[in-house]
Amino acid sequence: MGTRYALSHRSGSLFRMERLKRLGIPLLVGLAIVVPPQLYIERVLHNEFVGSYANFYISECFRGMYPEGNLSWHHLWFLPYLLIFSLILSPLFIHLRDQPQSKYIQFGKRILSKKYGLYLFIIPLVCIEIFVEPFFPVTHALFDDYYTILFYAKLFLFGYVWISLKSEFWQSVDQLKNQSFWIGIIAFTMYFIVMTQFDDGLLIHILEAIIKLINMWAWIIVLFGFASKYLNRPSKYLAYCNEAVYPFYILHQSVQIILCYVFIQLNLNSSMTFIGLSFGTFFFSWLLYECIIRRVGTLRPLFGLKKRTNRN
């Protein structure tokens, strides 16, 4: 959906350049700075490295590809995927933008004209879940991760199409949000039962895929529906959070792993560790963002933020 807004006032070439900057630069920063502490802690805990972080960073950090080596994007896997999706699908997106009456847009409107039409979008995802996932498990390694690529590329495409449908999409979401809340509760309960009470098999795999996607879809509709009703208004708080979310995503897992390593050394019980990780991950991610990334102009583009303006 953000791609649709980004393309509304950019040419294709400017959009692709902007994606390279906003996704590519933070990815490189993540590889060089953010992810290495996770790798160091992992190697130390597995008795695969002995020494200081400085020694690890200089001698081992960029030697070989993970898991055998230590060069990895870890939780930042979504950035290269999103970058590739953006570049490859941009011609189609531009076509849909420039042809608002195209058959694809009209087909989407016809689907949404049905009461539960929004749920029909899960059919391709269910097919991917049933026929692709068993043969290509998730790796986040890009080159052999066919299930993840197909699944998330399809979601990416749907998001663009939905926001292109404008009022038809938001009306459908508004009409379905209350029913979807109960659908989500029922689907999640069924999914939990299937996952915990039944052995894997062909029929169980198919049932699991269907319930999983209905559950996911229902909560997406719930979040969009109630957010559009209660949060769709000018707000300094929302504007602040909208800018902060990207640096938070980049930072959070490394902050969490470092805190977890500290708590292991302190030998805290599981309840204290959970509370400490929950609040500590948020607090230190926010502290890094608010006190350093947000305020230092040269660091902002490195974490996917626009250059500082007078309003900042």
KOLLO-683709 format. One line per 5 residues: number of its first residue (from 1); their letters; for each residue y, x, z of C-alpha. Coordinates in nm, 4 decimals. Layout:
<nodes>
NUM = A = Y,X,Z; ...
</nodes>
This chain:
<nodes>
1 = MGTRY = 0.0000,0.0000,0.0000; 0.2293,0.2903,0.0730; 0.1504,0.4194,-0.2750; 0.2770,0.0939,-0.4247; 0.6069,0.1319,-0.2423
6 = ALSHR = 0.6307,0.4998,-0.3367; 0.5771,0.4176,-0.7037; 0.8312,0.1350,-0.7041; 1.1201,0.3809,-0.7447; 0.9509,0.6900,-0.8918
11 = SGSLF = 0.8148,0.7977,-1.2252; 0.4529,0.9036,-1.2479; 0.5370,1.2741,-1.2518; 0.7726,1.2464,-0.9530; 0.5126,1.0461,-0.7638
16 = RMERL = 0.2424,1.3058,-0.8253; 0.4750,1.5851,-0.7178; 0.5661,1.3927,-0.4031; 0.1963,1.3404,-0.3223; 0.1275,1.7102,-0.3649
21 = KRLGI = 0.4031,1.7890,-0.1171; 0.3307,1.5168,0.1392; -0.0480,1.5651,0.1352; -0.1110,1.9146,0.0016; 0.1288,2.1061,0.2271
26 = PLLVG = 0.0067,1.9452,0.5545; -0.3504,2.0117,0.4423; -0.2782,2.3827,0.3996; -0.0982,2.3900,0.7346; -0.3940,2.2160,0.8925
31 = LAIVV = -0.6400,2.4660,0.7472; -0.4306,2.7594,0.8671; -0.3027,2.6398,1.2054; -0.4287,2.3033,1.3304; -0.8050,2.3146,1.2716
36 = PPQLY = -0.8895,2.6770,1.3763; -0.8756,2.6037,1.7544; -1.1487,2.3433,1.7041; -1.3658,2.5959,1.5223; -1.3106,2.8599,1.7906
41 = IERVL = -1.4115,2.6246,2.0717; -1.7156,2.5069,1.8766; -1.8356,2.8630,1.8176; -1.7752,2.9637,2.1798; -1.9597,2.6624,2.3219
46 = HNEFV = -2.2531,2.7258,2.0867; -2.2599,3.0939,2.1853; -2.1818,3.1919,1.8265; -1.8718,3.3946,1.9119; -1.7578,3.6006,2.2096
51 = GSYAN = -1.3984,3.7111,2.2365; -1.0404,3.5893,2.2344; -0.8944,3.3302,1.9998; -0.6784,3.6010,1.8424; -0.9863,3.8084,1.7572
56 = FYISE = -1.1622,3.5007,1.6183; -0.8622,3.4032,1.4059; -0.8214,3.7482,1.2555; -1.1856,3.8376,1.2000; -1.3771,3.5112,1.1550
61 = CFRGM = -1.1528,3.2119,1.0957; -1.1349,3.2206,0.7165; -1.4716,3.3774,0.6440; -1.7041,3.1434,0.4539; -1.7158,2.7667,0.4223
66 = YPEGN = -1.8097,2.5497,0.7186; -2.0693,2.4943,0.8667; -2.2073,2.8389,0.7884; -1.8547,2.9840,0.7835; -1.5319,2.8801,0.9514
71 = LSWHH = -1.3070,2.7512,0.6739; -1.2909,2.3745,0.7187; -1.0528,2.0803,0.7102; -1.2509,1.8909,0.9800; -1.0620,1.5683,1.0698
76 = LWFLP = -0.8084,1.6320,0.7924; -1.0726,1.5494,0.5284; -0.8785,1.2339,0.4445; -0.5853,1.4326,0.3026; -0.7668,1.5943,0.0056
81 = YLLIF = -0.9464,1.2670,-0.0643; -0.6228,1.0684,-0.0627; -0.4519,1.3314,-0.2773; -0.7252,1.3160,-0.5400; -0.7311,0.9348,-0.5337
86 = SLILS = -0.3533,0.9292,-0.5825; -0.3563,1.1715,-0.8750; -0.6534,1.0187,-1.0589; -0.5568,0.6539,-1.0087; -0.1834,0.6977,-1.0712
91 = PLFIH = -0.2039,0.6010,-1.4438; -0.3759,0.2732,-1.3497; -0.1244,0.2107,-1.0716; 0.1672,0.2673,-1.3079; 0.0126,0.0256,-1.5568
96 = LRDQP = -0.0246,-0.2420,-1.2876; 0.3329,-0.1794,-1.1738; 0.4747,-0.2089,-1.5252; 0.2548,-0.5047,-1.6241; 0.2868,-0.7551,-1.3368
101 = QSKYI = 0.1331,-1.0261,-1.5556; -0.1709,-0.8185,-1.6514; -0.5156,-0.9763,-1.6419; -0.6071,-0.7705,-1.3351; -0.3155,-0.9047,-1.1332
106 = QFGKR = -0.3818,-1.2589,-1.2515; -0.7499,-1.2239,-1.1616; -0.6500,-1.1104,-0.8124; -0.4239,-1.4126,-0.7743; -0.7047,-1.6460,-0.8785
111 = ILSKK = -0.9318,-1.4935,-0.6145; -0.6684,-1.5353,-0.3433; -0.6084,-1.8965,-0.4439; -0.9472,-1.9770,-0.2868; -0.9467,-2.0337,0.0891
116 = YGLYL = -1.1745,-1.7402,0.1716; -1.1046,-1.5530,-0.1509; -0.9884,-1.2439,0.0345; -1.3448,-1.1960,0.1584; -1.4745,-1.1734,-0.1985
121 = FIIPL = -1.3248,-0.8244,-0.2168; -1.6028,-0.6976,0.0083; -1.8704,-0.7590,-0.2580; -1.8192,-0.4224,-0.4370; -1.8092,-0.2465,-0.0991
126 = VCIEI = -2.1355,-0.4106,0.0088; -2.2960,-0.2913,-0.3149; -2.1770,0.0642,-0.2474; -2.3049,0.0411,0.1092; -2.6482,-0.0842,-0.0013
131 = FVEPF = -2.7126,0.1226,-0.3138; -2.5181,0.4467,-0.2595; -2.4978,0.5214,0.1132; -2.8752,0.5718,0.1688; -2.8871,0.8419,-0.0972
136 = FPVTH = -2.5525,1.0159,-0.0335; -2.4751,1.0309,0.3391; -2.1228,1.1063,0.4560; -2.0368,1.4784,0.4491; -1.6553,1.4854,0.4053
141 = ALFDD = -1.7176,1.7958,0.1937; -1.5704,1.6258,-0.1167; -1.7972,1.7714,-0.3846; -2.1195,1.6008,-0.2729; -1.9706,1.3087,-0.0812
146 = YYTIL = -2.0226,1.0369,-0.3419; -2.0564,0.7433,-0.1039; -1.7348,0.8250,0.0821; -1.5451,0.8825,-0.2431; -1.6566,0.5514,-0.3968
151 = FYAKL = -1.6031,0.3527,-0.0778; -1.2565,0.4802,0.0089; -1.1353,0.4936,-0.3507; -1.2229,0.1259,-0.3767; -1.0344,0.0499,-0.0541
156 = FLFGY = -0.7402,0.2514,-0.1832; -0.7379,0.0513,-0.5057; -0.7641,-0.2791,-0.3194; -0.4677,-0.1896,-0.0998; -0.2545,-0.1225,-0.4050
161 = VWISL = -0.3625,-0.4460,-0.5738; -0.3084,-0.6543,-0.2610; 0.0494,-0.5429,-0.2097; 0.1118,-0.5937,-0.5820; 0.0096,-0.9589,-0.5407
166 = KSEFW = 0.3012,-1.0008,-0.2976; 0.3372,-1.3539,-0.1589; -0.0141,-1.4628,-0.2607; -0.1658,-1.1861,-0.0489; 0.0481,-1.2499,0.2579
171 = QSVDQ = -0.0114,-1.6253,0.2388; -0.3864,-1.5679,0.2237; -0.3720,-1.3308,0.5210; -0.1636,-1.5772,0.7219; -0.4050,-1.8623,0.6502
176 = LKNQS = -0.7098,-1.6573,0.7475; -0.5912,-1.4603,1.0490; -0.7067,-1.7069,1.3174; -1.0465,-1.7739,1.1585; -1.0916,-1.4024,1.0946
181 = FWIGI = -1.0463,-1.3300,1.4642; -1.3549,-1.5360,1.5454; -1.5403,-1.4110,1.2393; -1.4749,-1.0564,1.3619; -1.6079,-1.1293,1.7114
186 = IAFTM = -1.9243,-1.2927,1.5751; -1.9803,-1.0220,1.3118; -1.9298,-0.7397,1.5604; -2.1744,-0.9004,1.8039; -2.4336,-0.9414,1.5280
191 = YFIVM = -2.3757,-0.5847,1.4081; -2.4310,-0.4495,1.7584; -2.7534,-0.6479,1.7939; -2.8866,-0.5326,1.4559; -2.7992,-0.1694,1.5264
196 = TQFDD = -2.9573,-0.1631,1.8719; -3.2499,-0.4051,1.8538; -3.4058,-0.3556,1.5098; -3.5719,-0.0615,1.3383; -3.4310,0.0551,1.0073
201 = GLLIH = -3.5815,-0.0872,0.6900; -3.4776,-0.2288,0.3539; -3.3952,-0.5796,0.4743; -3.2293,-0.4522,0.7911; -3.0246,-0.2066,0.5851
206 = ILEAI = -2.9017,-0.4869,0.3577; -2.8259,-0.7148,0.6544; -2.6493,-0.4331,0.8360; -2.4340,-0.3536,0.5297; -2.3243,-0.7165,0.4891
211 = IKLIN = -2.2422,-0.7668,0.8579; -2.0672,-0.4292,0.8805; -1.8350,-0.5110,0.5904; -1.7615,-0.8655,0.7114; -1.6745,-0.7228,1.0536
216 = MWAWI = -1.4473,-0.4563,0.9046; -1.2783,-0.7015,0.6699; -1.2181,-0.9603,0.9398; -1.0349,-0.7153,1.1668; -0.8282,-0.5830,0.8747
221 = IVLFG = -0.7129,-0.9389,0.8053; -0.6467,-0.9996,1.1769; -0.4356,-0.6848,1.2055; -0.2375,-0.7598,0.8897; -0.1957,-1.1264,0.9784
226 = FASKY = -0.0635,-1.0866,1.3306; 0.1344,-0.7713,1.2529; 0.3130,-0.9454,0.9651; 0.3952,-1.2365,1.1968; 0.5114,-1.0482,1.5055
231 = LNRPS = 0.6108,-0.6999,1.3873; 0.7715,-0.7664,1.0501; 1.1304,-0.7177,1.1626; 1.3802,-0.4312,1.1954; 1.2927,-0.2161,1.4953
236 = KYLAY = 1.3909,0.1343,1.6021; 1.0613,0.1599,1.7889; 0.8543,0.0733,1.4807; 1.0607,0.3098,1.2665; 0.9965,0.5872,1.5187
241 = CNEAV = 0.6218,0.5145,1.5259; 0.6059,0.4917,1.1471; 0.7372,0.8463,1.1190; 0.5306,0.9790,1.4111; 0.1919,0.8493,1.2950
246 = YPFYI = 0.1325,1.1193,1.0315; 0.1964,1.4194,1.2616; -0.0091,1.2425,1.5310; -0.3002,1.2167,1.2889; -0.2719,1.5839,1.1970
251 = LHQSV = -0.2496,1.7024,1.5597; -0.4613,1.4662,1.7651; -0.8147,1.6015,1.7207; -0.7237,1.9620,1.7926; -0.5318,1.8527,2.1019
256 = QIILC = -0.8303,1.6449,2.2089; -1.0833,1.9266,2.1592; -0.8669,2.1753,2.3509; -0.8306,1.9304,2.6411; -1.2019,1.8590,2.6351
261 = YVFIQ = -1.2740,2.2313,2.6586; -1.0422,2.2559,2.9597; -1.2118,1.9608,3.1293; -1.5530,2.1181,3.0684; -1.4358,2.4275,3.2553
266 = LNLNS = -1.3086,2.2075,3.5398; -1.6446,2.0256,3.5548; -1.4831,1.6819,3.5876; -1.6941,1.3663,3.5904; -1.7139,1.1473,3.2806
271 = SMTFI = -1.4632,0.8864,3.4036; -1.1964,1.1438,3.4816; -1.2651,1.3217,3.1526; -1.2265,0.9961,2.9580; -0.8985,0.9091,3.1287
276 = GLSFG = -0.7679,1.2633,3.0912; -0.8595,1.2803,2.7238; -0.7131,0.9373,2.6468; -0.3754,0.9948,2.8101; -0.3633,1.3707,2.7533
281 = TFFFS = -0.4317,1.3501,2.3799; -0.1518,1.0989,2.3356; 0.0928,1.2766,2.5637; 0.0537,1.6286,2.4229; 0.0471,1.5026,2.0620
286 = WLLYE = 0.3698,1.3165,2.1314; 0.5194,1.6197,2.3090; 0.4488,1.8466,2.0108; 0.5897,1.5873,1.7734; 0.8999,1.4886,1.9692
291 = CIIRR = 1.0067,1.8288,2.1005; 0.9121,2.0524,1.8083; 0.8007,1.8949,1.4789; 1.0531,1.6120,1.4681; 1.3494,1.8302,1.5648
296 = VGTLR = 1.2857,2.1534,1.3734; 1.3918,2.0955,1.0142; 1.1732,2.3675,0.8634; 0.8615,2.2261,1.0319; 0.9065,1.8646,0.9219
301 = PLFGL = 0.7755,1.9073,0.5624; 0.4808,2.1095,0.6944; 0.3622,1.7977,0.8771; 0.4361,1.5508,0.5989; 0.7810,1.4377,0.7142
306 = KKRTN = 1.0895,1.4047,0.5015; 1.3675,1.6550,0.5474; 1.5946,1.5919,0.8414; 1.8954,1.3698,0.7851; 2.1996,1.2985,0.9980
311 = RN = 2.0351,0.9777,1.1214; 1.7454,1.1787,1.2687
</nodes>
